[in-house]
Amino acid sequence: MTIETRTLGRTGADVSILGYGAMELRGQPFGPAIADEDAGRLLNAVLDEGINLIDTSIDYGHSEELIGRHLVNRRDEFFLASKCGCQIGDPPVGATPPFPHDYSASNIRDGLEQSLRRLKTDRLDLLQVHMSPSRSQMTSDETIETITALQDEGKVRFLGMSGTLPNLSDHISMGVFDVFQIPYSAVQRELEDLITQAAATGAGTLIRGGVARGALAEHKGWHKGPLGLADGEGQRRWELSGVDDLLGDMSRFEFVLRFTLSHPALSSTIVGTSEIDHLHSNASIAAKGPLPAELYAEAKRRLNIPSP
C-alpha cells in the first residue's frame, strides 16, 4: 500500500496525507536524545516510505541542521516547510517551549537566512508565521511585507500561518496565506469548521496534533495530551464518547490518525517521531487512508462532547 497524496490548495503541490514533523529531532533537553546516524536513517526512511512533506522550525533545536546534513542530496524529493518569528540563537536561560517570538523584519530575515544555511538549500517551499500573532502585531512589525518580499526574492515559494484561536479566523480572512497549519484531532475538534473555511478560500491545510500528540498510544497512555486543552480534557472526551466500541481490530492510535485523515478538507497531517519503528507504523496506518464513511459519521456524533 502507498500513502495517498493530495493537492496542497492553491500551491498546486502534491503532498502525502501523512507529513513528517521534525520537532522530535530537536535534541535534549527539550526532546529525546537521538544519535546523528540514527537521525539520518530516520530521515531517509521518511522519504523511502513515500512521505514527501517535512515540517520543521528554528524552535526545533537541531532539526534543521539534521535535515540539511542528511537530505541535502534528496532535496528535490520533498516539500520543505519551516517557520518564522522564532528567535535565532539559543533559547533564553531557563526558558521552556513555547519560546518568545519576534515578528520584526530583521528577525524574520535573519531567521530565514539561518534556516537556509542549516537546511543546505536556497529556498523553502513554505514559510509559516509561527504561533499565530494577531493582525495588529503583524501590521506594526511589517511582518506581511517582509515575508512577501522574501517570496518575491525567490527564497520562499509559498506563505503560511501556523494558526490557532483566537486569531485564526482573522488570518483566513486576510487572503495572504497559501497554507494554514491548524491543531485538530478526534479529541480536539474546536477548529474543525475553520479547517473547512480555510480550504474553501483555496488554501492548503496542514493538521498538527492529528494523533492528539500520541496520547492514545500504548506507550503514552494519556501521559501527554493535545496542546491547548486542560490536563485530562482529551481523555475525558474520549472516555465519555464511548468510541472504543467502534474500534474493531484497530488500535486507538490508528483510529485517531485515520479520523484526522477523514476530514474532507485536510491536505496533510504532520506526525513526528524519533523512532524508526514508529515511523513505519504511522506510514502503514496512513496508507489505509480515511475511516469508512459510516464509521466516521458515527465517531463524529459520539465525539461531540460538550465542554465541562
Secondary structure, 3 states (H helix, E strand, C coil): CCCCEEECHHHCCEEECEEEEHHHHCCCCCCCCCCHHHHHHHHHHHHHCCCCEEECCCCCCCHHHHHHHHHHHHHHHCEEEEEECECCCCCCCCCCCCCCECCCHHHHHHHHHHHHHHHCCCCEEEEEECCCCCHHHHHHHCHHHHHHHHHHCCCEEEEEEECCCCCHHHHHHHCCCCEEEEECECCECCCHHHHHHHHHCCCEEEEECCCHHHCCCCCCCCCCCCCCCCCCHHHHHHHHHCHHHHCCCCCHHHHHHHHHHCCCCCCEEEEECCCHHHHHHHHHHHHHCCCCHHHHHHHHHHCCCCCC
